[in-house]
Amino acid sequence: MLNPFGNIFVFFITGFLIVFLTMVLVRIIAPYRPNPEKLTTYECGEDPIGTGWINFNARFYLIAILFIIFDVELILIYPVIVNFRNYLLAGKGLLVFIEIFLFIGILFLGLIYAWKNGYLEWLRSVRMPLRVEGRVQRIKEIIKEIE
């Protein structure tokens, strides 16, 4: 008879063995005949053109992270909403309501911060400090005088 950690250990060992045995079986059964055509990148039947390296806008990752945060928020709040009646019957309804409201409030403050700083805009304008902006304006005036 195993303790709970022993069950987890047996589960991991079984999973490792299944993966290992499958890889060994594929190595034994599957033919291995590489050639230059097989080793090229497959792009829907088309020959690849250029490099596979492209630059992504970093804002894509920021928006994706914000989406994940608010998606996880819903996942964390859902069990509380489902069991809210039980909390009410136990006399803890107000406490749970305040905790969830505080949780949503903190995330909402983060959303306001991201919105205020322009992190949700795909094309964001860069603001220059006033001293730099003044110098740029002075350079433009000098150029106009020269022309």
CNS distance restraints for C-alpha pairs under 8 A (distance, minus, plus):
assign (resid   2 and name CA) (resid   6 and name CA) 5.26 0.50 0.50
assign (resid   2 and name CA) (resid   7 and name CA) 6.34 0.50 0.50
assign (resid   3 and name CA) (resid   7 and name CA) 6.64 0.50 0.50
assign (resid   4 and name CA) (resid   8 and name CA) 6.60 0.50 0.50
assign (resid   5 and name CA) (resid   9 and name CA) 6.19 0.50 0.50
assign (resid   6 and name CA) (resid  10 and name CA) 6.16 0.50 0.50
assign (resid   7 and name CA) (resid  11 and name CA) 6.17 0.50 0.50
assign (resid   8 and name CA) (resid  12 and name CA) 6.30 0.50 0.50
assign (resid   9 and name CA) (resid  13 and name CA) 6.20 0.50 0.50
assign (resid  10 and name CA) (resid  14 and name CA) 6.04 0.50 0.50
assign (resid  11 and name CA) (resid  15 and name CA) 6.19 0.50 0.50
assign (resid  12 and name CA) (resid  16 and name CA) 6.07 0.50 0.50
assign (resid  13 and name CA) (resid  17 and name CA) 6.12 0.50 0.50
assign (resid  14 and name CA) (resid  18 and name CA) 6.19 0.50 0.50
assign (resid  15 and name CA) (resid  19 and name CA) 6.30 0.50 0.50
assign (resid  16 and name CA) (resid  20 and name CA) 6.05 0.50 0.50
assign (resid  17 and name CA) (resid  21 and name CA) 5.88 0.50 0.50
assign (resid  18 and name CA) (resid  22 and name CA) 6.05 0.50 0.50
assign (resid  19 and name CA) (resid  23 and name CA) 6.25 0.50 0.50
assign (resid  20 and name CA) (resid  24 and name CA) 6.26 0.50 0.50
assign (resid  21 and name CA) (resid  25 and name CA) 6.04 0.50 0.50
assign (resid  22 and name CA) (resid  26 and name CA) 6.17 0.50 0.50
assign (resid  23 and name CA) (resid  27 and name CA) 6.24 0.50 0.50
assign (resid  24 and name CA) (resid  28 and name CA) 6.28 0.50 0.50
assign (resid  25 and name CA) (resid  29 and name CA) 6.07 0.50 0.50
assign (resid  26 and name CA) (resid  30 and name CA) 5.38 0.50 0.50
assign (resid  34 and name CA) (resid  38 and name CA) 6.29 0.50 0.50
assign (resid  34 and name CA) (resid  39 and name CA) 6.90 0.50 0.50
assign (resid  35 and name CA) (resid  39 and name CA) 6.32 0.50 0.50
assign (resid  36 and name CA) (resid  40 and name CA) 6.53 0.50 0.50
assign (resid  41 and name CA) (resid  47 and name CA) 7.81 0.50 0.50
assign (resid  41 and name CA) (resid  48 and name CA) 6.60 0.50 0.50
assign (resid  42 and name CA) (resid  46 and name CA) 7.20 0.50 0.50
assign (resid  42 and name CA) (resid  47 and name CA) 7.32 0.50 0.50
assign (resid  42 and name CA) (resid  48 and name CA) 7.32 0.50 0.50
assign (resid  43 and name CA) (resid  47 and name CA) 6.78 0.50 0.50
assign (resid  43 and name CA) (resid  48 and name CA) 6.43 0.50 0.50
assign (resid  56 and name CA) (resid  60 and name CA) 7.41 0.50 0.50
assign (resid  57 and name CA) (resid  61 and name CA) 7.76 0.50 0.50
assign (resid  58 and name CA) (resid  62 and name CA) 6.68 0.50 0.50
assign (resid  59 and name CA) (resid  63 and name CA) 6.08 0.50 0.50
assign (resid  59 and name CA) (resid 119 and name CA) 7.09 0.50 0.50
assign (resid  59 and name CA) (resid 120 and name CA) 7.69 0.50 0.50
assign (resid  59 and name CA) (resid 122 and name CA) 6.45 0.50 0.50
assign (resid  60 and name CA) (resid  64 and name CA) 6.10 0.50 0.50
assign (resid  60 and name CA) (resid 122 and name CA) 7.85 0.50 0.50
assign (resid  61 and name CA) (resid  65 and name CA) 6.09 0.50 0.50
assign (resid  62 and name CA) (resid  66 and name CA) 6.24 0.50 0.50
assign (resid  62 and name CA) (resid 119 and name CA) 7.43 0.50 0.50
assign (resid  63 and name CA) (resid  67 and name CA) 6.15 0.50 0.50
assign (resid  63 and name CA) (resid 119 and name CA) 7.79 0.50 0.50
assign (resid  63 and name CA) (resid 120 and name CA) 6.53 0.50 0.50
assign (resid  64 and name CA) (resid  68 and name CA) 6.21 0.50 0.50
assign (resid  65 and name CA) (resid  69 and name CA) 6.16 0.50 0.50
assign (resid  66 and name CA) (resid  70 and name CA) 6.35 0.50 0.50
assign (resid  67 and name CA) (resid  71 and name CA) 5.98 0.50 0.50
assign (resid  68 and name CA) (resid  72 and name CA) 6.00 0.50 0.50
assign (resid  69 and name CA) (resid  73 and name CA) 6.19 0.50 0.50
assign (resid  70 and name CA) (resid  74 and name CA) 6.48 0.50 0.50
assign (resid  70 and name CA) (resid 107 and name CA) 7.88 0.50 0.50
assign (resid  71 and name CA) (resid  75 and name CA) 6.51 0.50 0.50
assign (resid  72 and name CA) (resid  76 and name CA) 6.13 0.50 0.50
assign (resid  73 and name CA) (resid  77 and name CA) 6.15 0.50 0.50
assign (resid  73 and name CA) (resid 104 and name CA) 7.92 0.50 0.50
assign (resid  74 and name CA) (resid  78 and name CA) 5.95 0.50 0.50
assign (resid  75 and name CA) (resid  79 and name CA) 7.65 0.50 0.50
assign (resid  76 and name CA) (resid  80 and name CA) 7.64 0.50 0.50
assign (resid  77 and name CA) (resid  81 and name CA) 6.31 0.50 0.50
assign (resid  77 and name CA) (resid 100 and name CA) 7.32 0.50 0.50
assign (resid  78 and name CA) (resid  82 and name CA) 6.23 0.50 0.50
assign (resid  79 and name CA) (resid  83 and name CA) 6.17 0.50 0.50
assign (resid  80 and name CA) (resid  84 and name CA) 5.72 0.50 0.50
assign (resid  83 and name CA) (resid  87 and name CA) 6.58 0.50 0.50
assign (resid  84 and name CA) (resid  88 and name CA) 6.23 0.50 0.50
assign (resid  84 and name CA) (resid  93 and name CA) 6.85 0.50 0.50
assign (resid  84 and name CA) (resid  96 and name CA) 7.98 0.50 0.50
assign (resid  85 and name CA) (resid  89 and name CA) 6.23 0.50 0.50
assign (resid  85 and name CA) (resid  93 and name CA) 7.82 0.50 0.50
assign (resid  86 and name CA) (resid  90 and name CA) 6.16 0.50 0.50
assign (resid  87 and name CA) (resid  91 and name CA) 6.23 0.50 0.50
assign (resid  87 and name CA) (resid  92 and name CA) 5.07 0.50 0.50
assign (resid  87 and name CA) (resid  93 and name CA) 4.96 0.50 0.50
assign (resid  87 and name CA) (resid  96 and name CA) 7.36 0.50 0.50
assign (resid  88 and name CA) (resid  92 and name CA) 5.68 0.50 0.50
assign (resid  88 and name CA) (resid  93 and name CA) 4.22 0.50 0.50
assign (resid  88 and name CA) (resid  94 and name CA) 7.74 0.50 0.50
assign (resid  89 and name CA) (resid  93 and name CA) 7.69 0.50 0.50
assign (resid  92 and name CA) (resid  96 and name CA) 6.21 0.50 0.50
assign (resid  93 and name CA) (resid  97 and name CA) 6.05 0.50 0.50
assign (resid  94 and name CA) (resid  98 and name CA) 6.12 0.50 0.50
assign (resid  95 and name CA) (resid  99 and name CA) 6.20 0.50 0.50
assign (resid  96 and name CA) (resid 100 and name CA) 6.16 0.50 0.50
assign (resid  97 and name CA) (resid 101 and name CA) 6.02 0.50 0.50
assign (resid  98 and name CA) (resid 102 and name CA) 5.99 0.50 0.50
assign (resid  99 and name CA) (resid 103 and name CA) 6.14 0.50 0.50
assign (resid 100 and name CA) (resid 104 and name CA) 6.14 0.50 0.50
assign (resid 101 and name CA) (resid 105 and name CA) 5.92 0.50 0.50
assign (resid 102 and name CA) (resid 106 and name CA) 6.17 0.50 0.50
assign (resid 103 and name CA) (resid 107 and name CA) 6.49 0.50 0.50
assign (resid 104 and name CA) (resid 108 and name CA) 5.96 0.50 0.50
assign (resid 105 and name CA) (resid 109 and name CA) 6.17 0.50 0.50
assign (resid 106 and name CA) (resid 110 and name CA) 6.45 0.50 0.50
assign (resid 107 and name CA) (resid 111 and name CA) 6.31 0.50 0.50
assign (resid 108 and name CA) (resid 112 and name CA) 6.20 0.50 0.50
assign (resid 109 and name CA) (resid 113 and name CA) 6.15 0.50 0.50
assign (resid 110 and name CA) (resid 114 and name CA) 6.22 0.50 0.50
assign (resid 111 and name CA) (resid 115 and name CA) 6.05 0.50 0.50
assign (resid 112 and name CA) (resid 116 and name CA) 5.89 0.50 0.50
assign (resid 113 and name CA) (resid 117 and name CA) 6.17 0.50 0.50
assign (resid 114 and name CA) (resid 118 and name CA) 6.22 0.50 0.50
assign (resid 114 and name CA) (resid 119 and name CA) 5.12 0.50 0.50
assign (resid 114 and name CA) (resid 120 and name CA) 6.49 0.50 0.50
assign (resid 115 and name CA) (resid 119 and name CA) 5.94 0.50 0.50
assign (resid 115 and name CA) (resid 120 and name CA) 5.71 0.50 0.50
assign (resid 118 and name CA) (resid 124 and name CA) 6.54 0.50 0.50
assign (resid 119 and name CA) (resid 124 and name CA) 7.67 0.50 0.50
assign (resid 128 and name CA) (resid 132 and name CA) 6.17 0.50 0.50
assign (resid 128 and name CA) (resid 133 and name CA) 5.82 0.50 0.50
assign (resid 129 and name CA) (resid 133 and name CA) 6.11 0.50 0.50
assign (resid 130 and name CA) (resid 134 and name CA) 5.97 0.50 0.50
assign (resid 131 and name CA) (resid 135 and name CA) 6.37 0.50 0.50
assign (resid 132 and name CA) (resid 136 and name CA) 6.20 0.50 0.50
assign (resid 133 and name CA) (resid 137 and name CA) 6.18 0.50 0.50
assign (resid 134 and name CA) (resid 138 and name CA) 6.19 0.50 0.50
assign (resid 135 and name CA) (resid 139 and name CA) 6.16 0.50 0.50
assign (resid 136 and name CA) (resid 140 and name CA) 6.25 0.50 0.50
assign (resid 137 and name CA) (resid 141 and name CA) 6.30 0.50 0.50
assign (resid 138 and name CA) (resid 142 and name CA) 6.26 0.50 0.50
assign (resid 139 and name CA) (resid 143 and name CA) 6.21 0.50 0.50
assign (resid 140 and name CA) (resid 144 and name CA) 6.25 0.50 0.50
assign (resid 141 and name CA) (resid 145 and name CA) 6.26 0.50 0.50
assign (resid 142 and name CA) (resid 146 and name CA) 6.27 0.50 0.50
assign (resid 143 and name CA) (resid 147 and name CA) 6.29 0.50 0.50
